[in-house]
Amino acid sequence: LAERTRVQTVTMDMNAAYQTIIHEVFPKAQVVIDRFHIIQLAARALDQVRVQALKQLDDKHSRPYKIMKTNWRLFHQTAPDAKHKQFLFGLNEDVTQHETIDIALDTEPKLKQTYETYLAL
């Protein structure tokens, strides 16, 4: 018990059961959430908002719909390419990754806000 009371911090994931046990075993320890799990939670939230935005779009053939549906990985990049254009199937045009994201974000303010928060994290 003497050694366990000297433990100052414990890093863990966000499982609530672990947190309860940690406080029992290490009574003076401060719990620190693992960075990976925080980013993972933010990424899931971004995907949920993207899917909600998809469901609100009536035109399933629109550029924003196609981008949000098929190019979802672009939203998880920390630095999308803004210089090199590439041909995107579905859109059938040459655009940069940054332009692609902007097309989708301009249609849904909540998605844009969530995306910017995700990047800030």
C-alpha positions in Angstrom: 0.0 0.0 0.0 2.9 2.4 0.8 4.3 1.9 -2.7 0.9 2.2 -4.4 0.2 5.6 -2.6 3.4 7.0 -4.1 2.1 6.5 -7.7 1.3 9.9 -9.0 -0.2 9.3 -12.5 -1.7 6.4 -14.3 -2.2 6.6 -18.1 -5.1 4.5 -19.4 -7.8 4.3 -22.1 -11.4 5.6 -21.5 -12.9 2.5 -20.0 -14.9 3.6 -17.0 -14.3 0.3 -15.2 -10.6 0.8 -15.2 -10.9 4.3 -13.7 -12.8 2.9 -10.7 -10.2 0.2 -10.1 -7.3 2.7 -10.5 -8.7 4.9 -7.7 -9.0 1.9 -5.4 -5.6 0.5 -6.1 -3.7 3.8 -6.5 -5.6 6.3 -4.2 -3.5 9.3 -4.9 -2.9 8.8 -8.6 -4.1 11.2 -11.2 -5.7 9.5 -14.2 -4.5 10.6 -17.6 -6.3 9.5 -20.7 -4.2 8.1 -23.5 -3.9 10.5 -26.5 -4.6 7.8 -29.0 -8.1 7.2 -27.4 -8.9 10.9 -27.4 -8.1 11.2 -31.1 -10.0 7.9 -31.8 -13.1 9.3 -30.1 -12.8 12.6 -32.1 -12.5 10.6 -35.4 -15.6 8.6 -34.6 -17.5 11.8 -33.9 -16.3 13.3 -37.2 -17.5 10.2 -39.0 -20.9 10.3 -37.3 -21.4 13.9 -38.3 -20.3 13.1 -41.9 -22.8 10.3 -42.1 -25.6 12.6 -40.7 -24.7 15.2 -43.3 -24.9 12.4 -46.0 -28.4 11.5 -44.8 -29.6 15.1 -45.1 -28.6 15.5 -48.7 -31.4 14.8 -51.1 -29.4 14.6 -54.2 -27.4 11.3 -54.1 -25.6 12.3 -57.3 -24.3 15.7 -56.0 -20.6 16.4 -55.7 -20.8 16.8 -51.9 -22.6 13.5 -51.5 -20.1 11.6 -53.6 -17.2 13.2 -51.7 -18.5 12.4 -48.3 -19.5 8.9 -49.3 -16.4 7.7 -51.1 -13.6 9.9 -50.0 -14.1 9.8 -46.2 -10.4 9.0 -45.6 -9.5 12.5 -46.7 -11.3 13.9 -43.7 -8.9 12.1 -41.4 -5.7 13.5 -43.0 -4.0 16.2 -41.0 -2.6 18.0 -44.0 -4.6 17.4 -47.2 -2.7 18.2 -50.4 -3.5 21.6 -51.7 -1.1 21.7 -54.7 -1.4 18.5 -56.7 -4.6 17.8 -58.6 -5.7 14.2 -59.1 -8.5 12.6 -60.9 -11.3 11.6 -58.6 -13.6 8.9 -59.8 -17.2 9.6 -58.9 -16.6 13.3 -59.4 -14.9 12.7 -62.8 -12.7 15.7 -62.5 -9.2 16.8 -61.4 -9.2 18.4 -57.9 -6.8 18.7 -55.0 -7.5 16.9 -51.8 -8.0 20.3 -50.1 -10.6 21.4 -52.8 -12.4 18.1 -52.3 -12.8 18.6 -48.6 -13.9 22.2 -49.1 -16.7 21.1 -51.5 -18.1 18.9 -48.8 -17.5 21.3 -45.9 -19.2 24.2 -47.7 -22.5 22.3 -47.7 -22.7 21.5 -44.0 -21.7 24.0 -41.3 -21.8 21.4 -38.5 -19.5 19.1 -40.5 -17.1 22.0 -41.0 -17.0 22.8 -37.3 -16.5 19.2 -36.4 -13.7 18.8 -39.0 -11.9 22.0 -37.7 -12.1 20.7 -34.1 -10.8 17.4 -35.2 -7.8 19.0 -36.9 -7.2 21.2 -33.8 -6.9 18.1 -31.7 
